[in-house]
Amino acid sequence: MIIDRYLIRQFLPVFIVAISMFVMLFLLIDLFLNLVHYLNYEAAFSDILRATILYVPKSMSFAIPVSLIFAIAYTLGDLYARNELTSIISSGIPFWRIGTPLLIIGLCVSLFSFFFDDRVVVPTLRDKNELTRRLRHIQSSEKNTNIVIKTNEGKRIYVIDFFDDINVRLNGIIIIERDNNGRFVSEIRAQAARWENGSWVFSNAVIYSWEGKLIRLKPFTPTEPYTDDPEIFHRNSVQPEDLNAYELGLLVDDLKLSGLPYKEALADYYHRYSFSAVSFIVVILSISMAGRFRKNIVLMSLLFSLGIGVVYYVMEMISMMLASYGYIPPIAGAWFPVVFFTLIGIILVRYSKT
Protein backbone atom coordinates (compact mmCIF):
# COMPACT_ATOMS: atom_id res chain seq x y z
CA MET A 1 0.00 0.00 0.00
CA ILE A 2 1.29 3.46 -0.93
CA ILE A 3 0.49 4.93 2.49
CA ASP A 4 2.44 2.14 4.21
CA ARG A 5 5.53 2.82 2.11
CA TYR A 6 5.20 6.55 2.65
CA LEU A 7 4.87 6.12 6.43
CA ILE A 8 7.91 3.84 6.59
CA ARG A 9 9.98 6.30 4.52
CA GLN A 10 9.07 9.03 6.98
CA PHE A 11 9.81 6.82 9.98
CA LEU A 12 13.15 5.18 9.12
CA PRO A 13 15.39 8.31 8.89
CA VAL A 14 14.05 9.59 12.21
CA PHE A 15 14.59 6.19 13.83
CA ILE A 16 18.18 5.96 12.58
CA VAL A 17 18.99 9.46 13.87
CA ALA A 18 17.26 8.73 17.18
CA ILE A 19 19.05 5.45 17.84
CA SER A 20 22.40 7.06 16.98
CA MET A 21 21.68 9.89 19.40
CA PHE A 22 20.58 7.63 22.27
CA VAL A 23 23.47 5.17 21.77
CA MET A 24 25.88 8.08 21.96
CA LEU A 25 24.14 9.30 25.11
CA PHE A 26 24.42 5.92 26.85
CA LEU A 27 28.07 5.58 25.81
CA LEU A 28 28.89 9.00 27.24
CA ILE A 29 27.11 8.19 30.50
CA ASP A 30 29.09 4.98 30.91
CA LEU A 31 32.35 6.68 29.95
CA PHE A 32 31.93 9.54 32.42
CA LEU A 33 30.97 7.12 35.22
CA ASN A 34 34.28 5.30 34.78
CA LEU A 35 36.53 8.06 33.44
CA VAL A 36 37.86 9.20 36.82
CA HIS A 37 38.86 5.64 37.72
CA TYR A 38 40.46 5.14 34.31
CA LEU A 39 42.54 8.27 34.77
CA ASN A 40 43.47 7.45 38.37
CA TYR A 41 44.92 4.11 37.28
CA GLU A 42 46.45 5.57 34.10
CA ALA A 43 44.53 3.29 31.77
CA ALA A 44 45.73 3.30 28.17
CA PHE A 45 43.61 5.18 25.64
CA SER A 46 43.32 2.03 23.51
CA ASP A 47 41.86 0.10 26.48
CA ILE A 48 39.37 2.89 27.24
CA LEU A 49 38.36 2.97 23.58
CA ARG A 50 37.96 -0.82 23.51
CA ALA A 51 35.79 -0.75 26.66
CA THR A 52 33.62 1.93 25.06
CA ILE A 53 33.24 -0.04 21.82
CA LEU A 54 32.32 -3.19 23.73
CA TYR A 55 29.51 -1.23 25.39
CA VAL A 56 27.95 -0.27 22.03
CA PRO A 57 25.71 -3.40 21.78
CA LYS A 58 24.36 -2.87 25.30
CA SER A 59 23.75 0.78 24.52
CA MET A 60 21.82 -0.26 21.41
CA SER A 61 19.74 -2.65 23.51
CA PHE A 62 18.77 0.23 25.79
CA ALA A 63 18.33 2.68 22.92
CA ILE A 64 16.08 0.64 20.62
CA PRO A 65 12.81 0.97 22.62
CA VAL A 66 13.36 4.67 23.39
CA SER A 67 14.29 5.39 19.77
CA LEU A 68 11.21 3.57 18.52
CA ILE A 69 8.82 5.55 20.67
CA PHE A 70 10.51 8.83 19.76
CA ALA A 71 10.59 8.11 16.02
CA ILE A 72 6.97 6.97 15.82
CA ALA A 73 5.65 9.78 18.02
CA TYR A 74 7.57 12.32 15.96
CA THR A 75 6.57 10.83 12.59
CA LEU A 76 2.85 10.66 13.36
CA GLY A 77 2.93 14.02 15.10
CA ASP A 78 4.60 15.61 12.08
CA LEU A 79 2.05 14.05 9.73
CA TYR A 80 -0.76 15.38 11.91
CA ALA A 81 0.77 18.86 12.09
CA ARG A 82 0.89 18.94 8.26
CA ASN A 83 -2.74 17.73 8.15
CA GLU A 84 -1.66 14.64 6.21
CA LEU A 85 -2.83 12.26 8.93
CA THR A 86 -6.20 14.00 9.07
CA SER A 87 -6.58 13.70 5.29
CA ILE A 88 -5.78 9.98 5.40
CA ILE A 89 -8.33 9.31 8.13
CA SER A 90 -10.92 11.48 6.38
CA SER A 91 -10.55 9.34 3.26
CA GLY A 92 -12.05 6.43 5.17
CA ILE A 93 -8.90 4.57 6.22
CA PRO A 94 -9.27 3.51 9.89
CA PHE A 95 -6.64 4.63 12.33
CA TRP A 96 -5.64 1.08 13.27
CA ARG A 97 -4.84 0.38 9.63
CA ILE A 98 -2.46 3.34 9.52
CA GLY A 99 -0.55 1.97 12.50
CA THR A 100 -0.35 -1.61 11.17
CA PRO A 101 3.07 -1.28 9.43
CA LEU A 102 4.48 0.30 12.58
CA LEU A 103 3.13 -2.58 14.68
CA ILE A 104 4.77 -5.05 12.29
CA ILE A 105 8.05 -3.15 12.64
CA GLY A 106 7.70 -3.27 16.43
CA LEU A 107 7.09 -7.03 16.36
CA CYS A 108 10.10 -7.62 14.11
CA VAL A 109 12.30 -5.43 16.30
CA SER A 110 11.16 -7.36 19.40
CA LEU A 111 12.18 -10.67 17.81
CA PHE A 112 15.47 -9.16 16.70
CA SER A 113 16.09 -7.73 20.18
CA PHE A 114 15.86 -11.13 21.87
CA PHE A 115 18.45 -12.79 19.61
CA PHE A 116 20.61 -9.66 19.53
CA ASP A 117 20.71 -9.48 23.33
CA ASP A 118 21.28 -13.23 23.69
CA ARG A 119 23.99 -13.64 21.06
CA VAL A 120 25.70 -10.24 20.93
CA VAL A 121 24.96 -8.14 24.02
CA VAL A 122 25.69 -10.84 26.63
CA PRO A 123 29.22 -11.80 25.43
CA THR A 124 30.30 -8.23 24.65
CA LEU A 125 29.00 -6.93 27.98
CA ARG A 126 30.82 -9.75 29.79
CA ASP A 127 34.07 -8.79 28.04
CA LYS A 128 33.42 -5.13 28.76
CA ASN A 129 32.83 -5.75 32.47
CA GLU A 130 35.98 -7.86 32.74
CA LEU A 131 38.04 -5.18 30.98
CA THR A 132 36.53 -2.43 33.14
CA ARG A 133 37.31 -4.35 36.34
CA ARG A 134 40.89 -4.83 35.15
CA LEU A 135 41.31 -1.15 34.24
CA ARG A 136 39.83 -0.09 37.61
CA HIS A 137 41.89 -2.70 39.47
CA ILE A 138 38.78 -4.33 40.89
CA GLN A 139 39.17 -7.96 41.86
CA SER A 140 36.67 -10.27 40.19
CA SER A 141 33.77 -11.32 42.38
CA GLU A 142 34.04 -14.91 41.13
CA LYS A 143 35.30 -17.16 43.93
CA ASN A 144 36.26 -20.81 43.95
CA THR A 145 36.97 -20.99 47.68
CA ASN A 146 34.83 -21.76 50.73
CA ILE A 147 32.00 -23.23 48.69
CA VAL A 148 28.83 -24.64 50.26
CA ILE A 149 26.46 -26.52 47.96
CA LYS A 150 23.30 -28.54 48.56
CA THR A 151 22.36 -31.36 46.19
CA ASN A 152 19.96 -34.28 46.07
CA GLU A 153 17.09 -32.03 47.21
CA GLY A 154 19.07 -30.83 50.21
CA LYS A 155 19.91 -34.31 51.53
CA ARG A 156 23.59 -33.92 50.55
CA ILE A 157 25.69 -30.91 51.57
CA TYR A 158 29.16 -30.21 50.18
CA VAL A 159 31.60 -27.97 52.06
CA ILE A 160 34.63 -27.37 49.81
CA ASP A 161 37.79 -25.43 50.65
CA PHE A 162 38.77 -24.92 47.00
CA PHE A 163 37.46 -25.92 43.59
CA ASP A 164 40.07 -26.18 40.82
CA ASP A 165 37.89 -25.62 37.76
CA ILE A 166 40.81 -26.08 35.35
CA ASN A 167 41.79 -29.57 36.54
CA VAL A 168 38.25 -30.32 37.80
CA ARG A 169 39.42 -31.12 41.30
CA LEU A 170 37.96 -30.55 44.77
CA ASN A 171 40.22 -29.87 47.76
CA GLY A 172 39.36 -29.99 51.46
CA ILE A 173 36.06 -31.87 51.22
CA ILE A 174 33.30 -32.39 53.77
CA ILE A 175 30.11 -34.12 52.62
CA ILE A 176 27.16 -34.33 55.01
CA GLU A 177 24.46 -36.88 54.21
CA ARG A 178 20.95 -36.44 55.65
CA ASP A 179 17.76 -38.46 55.50
CA ASN A 180 14.40 -37.32 54.15
CA ASN A 181 13.59 -35.64 57.48
CA GLY A 182 16.87 -33.68 57.50
CA ARG A 183 18.47 -35.78 60.24
CA PHE A 184 22.20 -36.52 60.22
CA VAL A 185 23.23 -39.82 58.60
CA SER A 186 26.96 -39.52 57.94
CA GLU A 187 29.83 -37.15 57.34
CA ILE A 188 32.50 -37.86 54.76
CA ARG A 189 35.88 -36.14 54.83
CA ALA A 190 38.51 -36.32 52.11
CA GLN A 191 41.67 -34.46 51.21
CA ALA A 192 40.70 -34.18 47.56
CA ALA A 193 38.54 -35.59 44.78
CA ARG A 194 39.06 -35.66 41.03
CA TRP A 195 36.46 -35.97 38.28
CA GLU A 196 36.91 -39.17 36.29
CA ASN A 197 34.51 -40.89 33.90
CA GLY A 198 31.47 -39.02 35.13
CA SER A 199 31.98 -39.39 38.90
CA TRP A 200 34.14 -38.15 41.76
CA VAL A 201 37.10 -40.26 42.92
CA PHE A 202 38.06 -39.43 46.52
CA SER A 203 41.55 -39.45 48.04
CA ASN A 204 42.13 -40.56 51.66
CA ALA A 205 38.42 -40.44 52.46
CA VAL A 206 36.93 -41.39 55.82
CA ILE A 207 33.32 -41.52 56.98
CA TYR A 208 31.71 -40.70 60.31
CA SER A 209 28.44 -42.60 60.47
CA TRP A 210 25.73 -42.78 63.11
CA GLU A 211 25.36 -46.29 64.50
CA GLY A 212 22.99 -46.55 67.42
CA LYS A 213 24.22 -44.06 69.99
CA LEU A 214 27.79 -43.86 68.66
CA ILE A 215 29.46 -42.15 65.74
CA ARG A 216 32.01 -44.52 64.19
CA LEU A 217 34.99 -43.61 62.02
CA LYS A 218 36.13 -45.86 59.19
CA PRO A 219 37.68 -45.59 55.72
CA PHE A 220 35.18 -44.54 53.09
CA THR A 221 34.53 -46.49 49.91
CA PRO A 222 31.50 -45.25 47.96
CA THR A 223 28.80 -47.86 47.47
CA GLU A 224 27.41 -45.79 44.60
CA PRO A 225 29.14 -43.15 42.44
CA TYR A 226 29.00 -39.47 43.36
CA THR A 227 27.96 -37.95 40.05
CA ASP A 228 27.13 -34.37 41.04
CA ASP A 229 28.10 -32.21 38.06
CA PRO A 230 31.29 -30.15 38.56
CA GLU A 231 29.47 -27.13 37.14
CA ILE A 232 27.42 -26.77 40.34
CA PHE A 233 30.62 -25.79 42.15
CA HIS A 234 31.32 -23.10 39.59
CA ARG A 235 27.98 -21.58 38.59
CA ASN A 236 27.20 -20.37 42.09
CA SER A 237 29.76 -17.59 41.57
CA VAL A 238 28.79 -16.35 38.11
CA GLN A 239 26.64 -13.33 37.37
CA PRO A 240 23.32 -13.91 35.55
CA GLU A 241 24.00 -10.97 33.23
CA ASP A 242 27.08 -12.85 31.92
CA LEU A 243 24.98 -15.80 30.72
CA ASN A 244 22.75 -16.21 27.70
CA ALA A 245 19.19 -17.49 28.09
CA TYR A 246 20.13 -21.17 27.78
CA GLU A 247 23.00 -20.90 30.26
CA LEU A 248 20.82 -18.90 32.65
CA GLY A 249 18.22 -21.67 32.52
CA LEU A 250 20.93 -24.17 33.48
CA LEU A 251 21.98 -21.92 36.35
CA VAL A 252 18.40 -21.84 37.66
CA ASP A 253 18.24 -25.65 37.50
CA ASP A 254 21.55 -25.92 39.36
CA LEU A 255 20.44 -23.55 42.08
CA LYS A 256 17.18 -25.45 42.54
CA LEU A 257 19.01 -28.77 42.69
CA SER A 258 21.51 -27.35 45.17
CA GLY A 259 18.82 -25.98 47.46
CA LEU A 260 20.18 -22.44 47.05
CA PRO A 261 18.14 -19.24 46.48
CA TYR A 262 17.11 -19.18 42.84
CA LYS A 263 14.24 -16.71 42.54
CA GLU A 264 16.43 -13.81 41.49
CA ALA A 265 18.06 -15.89 38.75
CA LEU A 266 14.65 -17.18 37.65
CA ALA A 267 13.30 -13.63 37.46
CA ASP A 268 16.31 -12.68 35.30
CA TYR A 269 15.57 -15.68 33.08
CA TYR A 270 11.98 -14.56 32.50
CA HIS A 271 13.21 -10.99 32.05
CA ARG A 272 15.29 -12.05 29.04
CA TYR A 273 12.04 -12.78 27.22
CA SER A 274 9.91 -9.97 28.64
CA PHE A 275 12.47 -7.27 27.81
CA SER A 276 12.39 -8.21 24.14
CA ALA A 277 8.65 -7.41 24.10
CA VAL A 278 9.28 -3.80 25.13
CA SER A 279 9.80 -2.66 21.53
CA PHE A 280 6.34 -3.86 20.54
CA ILE A 281 4.78 -2.20 23.60
CA VAL A 282 6.35 1.19 22.93
CA VAL A 283 5.03 1.09 19.37
CA ILE A 284 1.49 0.78 20.75
CA LEU A 285 2.15 3.64 23.18
CA SER A 286 3.63 5.91 20.55
CA ILE A 287 0.80 5.25 18.08
CA SER A 288 -1.64 6.29 20.79
CA MET A 289 0.05 9.69 20.95
CA ALA A 290 -0.60 10.47 17.29
CA GLY A 291 -2.19 13.88 16.94
CA ARG A 292 -1.47 15.00 20.49
CA PHE A 293 1.55 17.14 19.50
CA ARG A 294 0.97 19.90 16.96
CA LYS A 295 3.70 22.27 18.13
CA ASN A 296 7.26 21.69 19.28
CA ILE A 297 6.98 18.15 17.93
CA VAL A 298 10.67 17.27 18.34
CA LEU A 299 10.83 18.49 21.94
CA MET A 300 7.50 16.96 22.96
CA SER A 301 8.32 13.62 21.29
CA LEU A 302 11.69 13.56 23.02
CA LEU A 303 10.19 14.34 26.42
CA PHE A 304 7.45 11.77 25.90
CA SER A 305 9.88 8.99 24.90
CA LEU A 306 12.25 9.74 27.78
CA GLY A 307 9.35 9.99 30.24
CA ILE A 308 7.83 6.67 29.19
CA GLY A 309 11.27 5.06 29.25
CA VAL A 310 12.03 6.28 32.78
CA VAL A 311 8.63 5.21 34.12
CA TYR A 312 8.93 1.76 32.53
CA TYR A 313 12.46 1.08 33.77
CA VAL A 314 11.61 2.27 37.30
CA MET A 315 8.53 0.01 37.39
CA GLU A 316 10.59 -2.86 36.01
CA MET A 317 13.31 -2.30 38.61
CA ILE A 318 10.76 -2.35 41.44
CA SER A 319 8.96 -5.46 40.18
CA MET A 320 12.24 -7.33 39.62
CA MET A 321 13.41 -6.39 43.11
CA LEU A 322 10.14 -7.66 44.63
CA ALA A 323 10.53 -10.89 42.65
CA SER A 324 14.13 -11.42 43.76
CA TYR A 325 13.10 -11.07 47.42
CA GLY A 326 10.20 -13.46 46.95
CA TYR A 327 7.36 -10.98 47.52
CA ILE A 328 5.87 -11.76 44.11
CA PRO A 329 6.43 -14.72 41.72
CA PRO A 330 9.49 -14.34 39.44
CA ILE A 331 7.34 -14.51 36.31
CA ALA A 332 5.17 -11.66 37.63
CA GLY A 333 8.25 -9.55 38.37
CA ALA A 334 9.45 -9.90 34.79
CA TRP A 335 6.14 -9.60 32.94
CA PHE A 336 4.04 -7.21 35.07
CA PRO A 337 5.45 -3.99 33.51
CA VAL A 338 4.94 -5.49 30.05
CA VAL A 339 1.30 -6.39 30.70
CA PHE A 340 0.59 -3.08 32.46
CA PHE A 341 1.96 -0.89 29.68
CA THR A 342 0.32 -3.04 27.02
CA LEU A 343 -3.08 -2.42 28.60
CA ILE A 344 -2.32 1.29 28.94
CA GLY A 345 -1.31 1.44 25.28
CA ILE A 346 -4.46 -0.34 24.11
CA ILE A 347 -6.66 2.04 26.13
CA LEU A 348 -4.82 5.09 24.78
CA VAL A 349 -5.14 3.82 21.19
CA ARG A 350 -8.85 3.25 21.75
CA TYR A 351 -9.32 6.88 22.76
CA SER A 352 -6.58 8.40 20.62
CA LYS A 353 -7.19 11.74 18.93
CA THR A 354 -7.93 11.23 15.26
MOTAQUI-V954281 format. One record per residue. N is the residue number from 1. SS is DSSP state (alpha for helix, beta for strand, coil for the rest). D_LAST is the distance of its C-alpha to the last C-alpha in Angstrom with 1 decimal. Layout:
n=<N	N>
ss=<SS	SS>
d_last=<D_LAST	D_LAST>
This chain:
n=<1	2	3	4	5	6	7	8	9	10	11	12	13	14	15	16	17	18	19	20	21	22	23	24	25	26	27	28	29	30	31	32	33	34	35	36	37	38	39	40	41	42	43	44	45	46	47	48	49	50	51	52	53	54	55	56	57	58	59	60	61	62	63	64	65	66	67	68	69	70	71	72	73	74	75	76	77	78	79	80	81	82	83	84	85	86	87	88	89	90	91	92	93	94	95	96	97	98	99	100	101	102	103	104	105	106	107	108	109	110	111	112	113	114	115	116	117	118	119	120	121	122	123	124	125	126	127	128	129	130	131	132	133	134	135	136	137	138	139	140	141	142	143	144	145	146	147	148	149	150	151	152	153	154	155	156	157	158	159	160	161	162	163	164	165	166	167	168	169	170	171	172	173	174	175	176	177	178	179	180	181	182	183	184	185	186	187	188	189	190	191	192	193	194	195	196	197	198	199	200	201	202	203	204	205	206	207	208	209	210	211	212	213	214	215	216	217	218	219	220	221	222	223	224	225	226	227	228	229	230	231	232	233	234	235	236	237	238	239	240	241	242	243	244	245	246	247	248	249	250	251	252	253	254	255	256	257	258	259	260	261	262	263	264	265	266	267	268	269	270	271	272	273	274	275	276	277	278	279	280	281	282	283	284	285	286	287	288	289	290	291	292	293	294	295	296	297	298	299	300	301	302	303	304	305	306	307	308	309	310	311	312	313	314	315	316	317	318	319	320	321	322	323	324	325	326	327	328	329	330	331	332	333	334	335	336	337	338	339	340	341	342	343	344	345	346	347	348	349	350	351	352	353	354>
ss=<coil	alpha	alpha	alpha	alpha	alpha	alpha	alpha	alpha	alpha	alpha	alpha	alpha	alpha	alpha	alpha	alpha	alpha	alpha	alpha	alpha	alpha	alpha	alpha	alpha	alpha	alpha	alpha	alpha	alpha	alpha	alpha	alpha	alpha	alpha	alpha	alpha	alpha	alpha	alpha	coil	coil	coil	coil	alpha	alpha	alpha	alpha	alpha	alpha	alpha	alpha	alpha	alpha	coil	alpha	alpha	alpha	alpha	alpha	alpha	alpha	alpha	alpha	alpha	alpha	alpha	alpha	alpha	alpha	alpha	alpha	alpha	alpha	alpha	alpha	alpha	alpha	alpha	alpha	alpha	coil	coil	alpha	alpha	alpha	alpha	alpha	alpha	alpha	coil	coil	coil	coil	alpha	alpha	alpha	alpha	alpha	alpha	alpha	alpha	alpha	alpha	alpha	alpha	alpha	alpha	alpha	alpha	alpha	alpha	alpha	alpha	alpha	alpha	alpha	alpha	alpha	alpha	alpha	alpha	alpha	alpha	alpha	alpha	alpha	alpha	alpha	alpha	alpha	alpha	alpha	alpha	alpha	coil	coil	coil	coil	coil	coil	coil	coil	coil	beta	beta	beta	beta	beta	beta	beta	alpha	alpha	alpha	coil	beta	beta	beta	beta	beta	beta	beta	beta	beta	coil	coil	coil	coil	beta	beta	beta	beta	beta	beta	beta	beta	beta	beta	coil	coil	coil	coil	coil	beta	beta	beta	beta	beta	beta	beta	beta	beta	beta	beta	beta	beta	coil	coil	beta	beta	beta	beta	beta	coil	coil	beta	beta	beta	beta	beta	beta	coil	coil	beta	beta	beta	beta	beta	beta	coil	coil	coil	coil	coil	coil	coil	coil	coil	coil	alpha	alpha	alpha	alpha	coil	alpha	alpha	alpha	coil	coil	alpha	alpha	alpha	coil	coil	alpha	alpha	alpha	alpha	alpha	alpha	alpha	alpha	alpha	alpha	alpha	alpha	alpha	alpha	coil	coil	coil	coil	alpha	alpha	alpha	alpha	alpha	alpha	alpha	alpha	alpha	alpha	alpha	alpha	alpha	alpha	coil	alpha	alpha	alpha	alpha	alpha	alpha	alpha	alpha	alpha	alpha	alpha	coil	coil	coil	coil	coil	coil	coil	coil	alpha	alpha	alpha	alpha	alpha	alpha	alpha	alpha	alpha	alpha	alpha	alpha	alpha	alpha	alpha	alpha	alpha	alpha	alpha	alpha	alpha	alpha	alpha	alpha	alpha	alpha	alpha	alpha	coil	coil	coil	coil	coil	alpha	alpha	alpha	alpha	alpha	alpha	alpha	alpha	alpha	alpha	alpha	alpha	alpha	alpha	alpha	alpha	alpha	alpha	alpha	alpha	alpha	coil	coil	coil	coil>
d_last=<20.5	20.2	16.5	17.7	20.6	18.8	16.4	19.5	21.5	19.0	19.0	22.8	24.4	22.3	23.1	26.8	27.0	25.4	27.7	30.7	29.9	29.6	32.6	34.6	33.6	34.8	37.9	38.8	38.3	40.7	43.1	43.4	43.9	46.9	48.1	50.7	52.2	52.4	54.2	56.5	57.7	57.8	55.6	55.8	52.9	52.7	52.2	49.5	47.8	48.2	46.8	43.7	43.2	43.6	40.7	38.3	37.3	36.6	34.6	32.5	32.0	30.7	28.7	26.8	24.3	23.7	23.4	20.9	18.5	19.1	18.8	15.5	13.9	15.6	14.8	11.0	11.2	13.7	11.8	8.9	12.0	13.6	10.9	11.5	8.2	7.0	10.4	10.2	7.4	9.4	12.4	11.9	11.3	9.5	7.3	10.6	12.6	11.2	12.2	15.5	17.7	16.8	17.7	20.9	21.7	21.4	23.7	26.1	26.2	27.0	29.8	31.1	31.0	33.3	35.9	35.6	36.3	39.0	40.9	40.3	39.2	41.8	44.9	43.9	43.1	46.4	48.3	46.5	47.4	51.0	51.3	49.8	52.3	55.1	54.2	53.9	57.1	55.5	57.4	55.4	54.6	55.8	59.1	61.7	64.1	64.6	62.4	62.2	60.6	60.5	60.7	61.6	59.3	61.0	64.5	65.4	65.0	65.7	66.7	67.1	68.5	67.1	65.1	66.0	63.0	64.6	67.8	66.1	68.7	68.7	71.2	72.4	71.3	71.3	70.0	69.9	69.9	68.8	68.9	66.1	66.6	66.5	70.2	72.2	73.9	74.9	74.4	74.9	75.7	76.0	76.4	74.0	72.3	71.2	68.8	70.7	69.8	66.9	68.7	70.1	73.8	75.2	78.1	80.7	78.8	80.2	78.9	79.4	79.1	79.6	82.7	83.8	84.2	84.6	82.4	84.3	83.9	84.4	83.3	80.0	79.6	76.3	76.7	73.2	71.2	68.7	65.7	63.0	60.9	61.6	57.9	57.6	59.8	57.5	54.0	54.3	54.3	51.3	47.8	44.9	42.8	45.6	45.3	43.0	41.5	44.7	47.1	45.1	45.4	49.2	49.4	47.8	50.4	53.2	52.3	52.2	55.5	57.0	56.0	54.2	50.8	48.1	44.9	43.7	44.3	42.6	39.5	39.5	39.9	36.9	35.0	35.7	33.4	30.8	30.3	29.5	26.5	24.9	23.4	21.4	20.3	19.1	17.0	15.1	14.9	13.8	11.0	9.7	9.9	7.6	6.5	9.1	12.0	12.5	16.3	18.9	16.7	19.8	21.2	18.2	17.5	21.2	21.5	18.7	20.4	23.8	22.9	21.5	24.6	27.0	25.8	25.9	29.4	30.8	29.8	31.2	34.3	34.9	34.4	36.7	39.3	39.3	39.8	42.6	44.4	44.1	42.0	39.4	39.7	39.3	36.6	34.6	35.0	33.6	30.7	29.6	27.3	25.8	25.2	23.9	21.3	20.3	19.7	17.8	15.5	15.0	14.3	11.7	9.9	10.3	8.8	6.2	3.8	0.0>
